[in-house]
């Protein structure tokens, strides 16, 4: 979702392309070595969350993506390319 926001803003090489790790809500970038490390970090981070919190985040994220991808002027194939 962060990369989509960067693309909409005109960034040609979004942060996610650096594969340096996720950007946390406080703006810090977590340095992770690979996808397995990313998955382990996310699992540990969310282990204490309730099912309702996880479900709310999933619904919010899906709704936000749907809104961004449904608007034809925001994410054209040219921007994604």
C-alpha positions as CSV (number, residue, x, y, z in Angstrom):
1,X,0.0,0.0,0.0
2,X,2.9,2.3,0.7
3,X,4.4,1.7,-2.7
4,X,1.0,2.5,-4.3
5,X,0.9,5.8,-2.5
6,X,4.5,6.5,-3.7
7,X,3.6,5.7,-7.3
8,X,0.5,7.9,-7.2
9,X,2.8,10.7,-5.8
10,X,5.1,10.2,-8.8
11,X,8.0,8.3,-7.2
12,X,9.6,6.3,-9.9
13,X,11.4,3.8,-7.6
14,X,9.3,3.2,-4.5
15,X,10.9,2.2,-1.2
16,X,9.7,-1.3,-1.5
17,X,12.0,-1.8,-4.6
18,X,15.0,-1.5,-2.3
19,X,13.9,-4.7,-0.5
20,X,15.4,-3.1,2.7
21,X,12.4,-4.0,4.9
22,X,9.0,-2.7,5.9
23,X,8.4,0.9,6.9
24,X,6.9,1.0,10.3
25,X,4.1,3.5,11.3
26,X,6.8,5.6,13.1
27,X,8.8,5.9,9.8
28,X,11.6,3.5,10.7
29,X,12.7,1.0,8.2
30,X,13.3,-2.5,9.5
31,X,16.3,-4.1,7.9
32,X,15.4,-7.7,7.1
33,X,17.6,-10.2,5.2
34,X,14.9,-12.0,3.1
35,X,11.3,-12.9,2.7
36,X,11.5,-15.5,5.4
37,X,12.8,-12.9,7.9
38,X,10.0,-10.5,6.8
39,X,7.4,-13.2,7.4
40,X,8.9,-14.2,10.8
41,X,9.0,-10.5,11.8
42,X,5.4,-9.9,10.8
43,X,4.2,-13.1,12.6
44,X,6.0,-12.1,15.8
45,X,4.7,-8.5,15.6
46,X,1.1,-9.6,15.2
47,X,1.1,-12.6,17.5
48,X,-0.4,-10.6,20.4
49,X,-3.1,-9.0,18.2
50,X,-6.7,-10.2,18.7
51,X,-8.6,-11.7,15.8
52,X,-10.8,-8.6,15.7
53,X,-7.7,-6.4,15.3
54,X,-6.3,-8.6,12.5
55,X,-9.7,-8.7,10.8
56,X,-10.2,-4.9,11.0
57,X,-6.7,-4.3,9.5
58,X,-7.5,-6.8,6.7
59,X,-10.8,-5.2,5.9
60,X,-9.3,-1.7,6.0
61,X,-6.4,-2.7,3.7
62,X,-8.6,-4.5,1.2
63,X,-11.0,-1.5,1.1
64,X,-8.2,0.9,0.6
65,X,-6.7,-1.1,-2.2
66,X,-10.1,-1.5,-3.9
67,X,-10.6,2.3,-3.8
68,X,-7.2,3.0,-5.2
69,X,-7.3,0.5,-8.0
70,X,-10.9,1.3,-8.9
71,X,-10.1,4.9,-9.8
72,X,-8.8,4.9,-13.4
73,X,-6.7,8.0,-13.1
74,X,-4.8,7.0,-10.0
75,X,-3.1,3.8,-11.0
76,X,-3.0,3.5,-14.8
77,X,-0.9,0.9,-16.4
78,X,1.5,3.6,-17.5
79,X,2.2,4.5,-13.8
80,X,2.6,0.9,-12.8
81,X,5.0,0.3,-15.6
